Amino acid sequence: MIEDKLRAKLLANTQLAALVGDRIFVLQAPQGVETPYVVYSIITNNPVYTIGCVNDKPVIQYSVFSQHYSQARTIQNLIRSEI
Protein backbone atom coordinates (compact mmCIF):
# COMPACT_ATOMS: atom_id res chain seq x y z
CA MET A 1 0.00 0.00 0.00
CA ILE A 2 1.10 3.55 -0.64
CA GLU A 3 0.84 4.38 3.08
CA ASP A 4 3.44 1.73 3.95
CA LYS A 5 5.78 2.87 1.18
CA LEU A 6 5.48 6.50 2.26
CA ARG A 7 6.21 5.65 5.88
CA ALA A 8 9.23 3.56 4.88
CA LYS A 9 10.52 6.40 2.68
CA LEU A 10 10.20 8.91 5.52
CA LEU A 11 11.85 6.59 8.04
CA ALA A 12 14.75 6.05 5.63
CA ASN A 13 15.64 9.73 6.01
CA THR A 14 18.20 9.59 8.82
CA GLN A 15 17.75 13.24 9.80
CA LEU A 16 13.99 12.80 10.11
CA ALA A 17 14.33 9.51 11.97
CA ALA A 18 16.75 11.17 14.41
CA LEU A 19 14.02 13.66 15.32
CA VAL A 20 10.87 11.54 15.34
CA GLY A 21 12.22 8.01 15.71
CA ASP A 22 9.52 5.69 14.39
CA ARG A 23 6.69 8.03 15.45
CA ILE A 24 5.17 8.42 11.97
CA PHE A 25 1.52 7.39 11.95
CA VAL A 26 -1.22 7.10 9.37
CA LEU A 27 -4.52 8.87 10.19
CA GLN A 28 -4.10 9.09 13.97
CA ALA A 29 -1.39 8.87 16.60
CA PRO A 30 -1.86 6.70 19.67
CA GLN A 31 -3.00 8.59 22.75
CA GLY A 32 -0.13 9.82 24.90
CA VAL A 33 2.56 9.43 22.23
CA GLU A 34 5.74 11.41 22.87
CA THR A 35 6.42 14.47 20.70
CA PRO A 36 7.66 15.12 18.12
CA TYR A 37 5.63 12.95 15.78
CA VAL A 38 3.99 13.00 12.36
CA VAL A 39 0.48 12.01 11.31
CA TYR A 40 -0.32 11.68 7.61
CA SER A 41 -3.09 10.57 5.30
CA ILE A 42 -3.52 10.02 1.60
CA ILE A 43 -6.26 12.42 0.45
CA THR A 44 -6.46 10.94 -3.04
CA ASN A 45 -4.41 8.57 -5.12
CA ASN A 46 -6.38 9.29 -8.30
CA PRO A 47 -5.29 11.73 -11.01
CA VAL A 48 -6.58 15.26 -10.53
CA TYR A 49 -7.57 16.94 -13.80
CA THR A 50 -7.49 20.70 -14.17
CA ILE A 51 -7.47 22.98 -17.20
CA GLY A 52 -4.27 22.23 -19.07
CA CYS A 53 -2.81 19.96 -16.40
CA VAL A 54 -3.07 16.49 -14.93
CA ASN A 55 -1.57 15.84 -11.50
CA ASP A 56 -1.09 12.09 -11.34
CA LYS A 57 0.70 12.13 -7.98
CA PRO A 58 -1.11 11.30 -4.74
CA VAL A 59 -2.30 14.18 -2.59
CA ILE A 60 -0.86 13.75 0.90
CA GLN A 61 -1.79 15.67 4.03
CA TYR A 62 0.50 15.57 7.03
CA SER A 63 0.65 17.22 10.43
CA VAL A 64 3.72 17.65 12.59
CA PHE A 65 3.34 17.77 16.38
CA SER A 66 6.16 19.20 18.49
CA GLN A 67 6.70 21.24 21.62
CA HIS A 68 8.85 23.67 19.61
CA TYR A 69 7.89 25.57 16.48
CA SER A 70 11.43 25.52 15.05
CA GLN A 71 11.60 21.75 15.43
CA ALA A 72 8.23 21.34 13.71
CA ARG A 73 9.45 23.47 10.79
CA THR A 74 12.63 21.40 10.50
CA ILE A 75 10.57 18.20 10.41
CA GLN A 76 8.22 19.75 7.86
CA ASN A 77 11.12 20.68 5.59
CA LEU A 78 12.59 17.18 5.84
CA ILE A 79 9.23 15.64 4.91
CA ARG A 80 8.84 18.01 1.96
CA SER A 81 12.27 17.02 0.69
CA GLU A 82 11.14 13.37 0.63
CA ILE A 83 7.69 13.65 -0.95
C-alpha positions in Angstrom: 0.0 0.0 0.0 1.1 3.5 -0.6 0.8 4.4 3.1 3.4 1.7 4.0 5.8 2.9 1.2 5.5 6.5 2.3 6.2 5.6 5.9 9.2 3.6 4.9 10.5 6.4 2.7 10.2 8.9 5.5 11.8 6.6 8.0 14.7 6.1 5.6 15.6 9.7 6.0 18.2 9.6 8.8 17.7 13.2 9.8 14.0 12.8 10.1 14.3 9.5 12.0 16.8 11.2 14.4 14.0 13.7 15.3 10.9 11.5 15.3 12.2 8.0 15.7 9.5 5.7 14.4 6.7 8.0 15.5 5.2 8.4 12.0 1.5 7.4 11.9 -1.2 7.1 9.4 -4.5 8.9 10.2 -4.1 9.1 14.0 -1.4 8.9 16.6 -1.9 6.7 19.7 -3.0 8.6 22.8 -0.1 9.8 24.9 2.6 9.4 22.2 5.7 11.4 22.9 6.4 14.5 20.7 7.7 15.1 18.1 5.6 13.0 15.8 4.0 13.0 12.4 0.5 12.0 11.3 -0.3 11.7 7.6 -3.1 10.6 5.3 -3.5 10.0 1.6 -6.3 12.4 0.5 -6.5 10.9 -3.0 -4.4 8.6 -5.1 -6.4 9.3 -8.3 -5.3 11.7 -11.0 -6.6 15.3 -10.5 -7.6 16.9 -13.8 -7.5 20.7 -14.2 -7.5 23.0 -17.2 -4.3 22.2 -19.1 -2.8 20.0 -16.4 -3.1 16.5 -14.9 -1.6 15.8 -11.5 -1.1 12.1 -11.3 0.7 12.1 -8.0 -1.1 11.3 -4.7 -2.3 14.2 -2.6 -0.9 13.7 0.9 -1.8 15.7 4.0 0.5 15.6 7.0 0.6 17.2 10.4 3.7 17.6 12.6 3.3 17.8 16.4 6.2 19.2 18.5 6.7 21.2 21.6 8.9 23.7 19.6 7.9 25.6 16.5 11.4 25.5 15.0 11.6 21.8 15.4 8.2 21.3 13.7 9.4 23.5 10.8 12.6 21.4 10.5 10.6 18.2 10.4 8.2 19.7 7.9 11.1 20.7 5.6 12.6 17.2 5.8 9.2 15.6 4.9 8.8 18.0 2.0 12.3 17.0 0.7 11.1 13.4 0.6 7.7 13.6 -0.9 
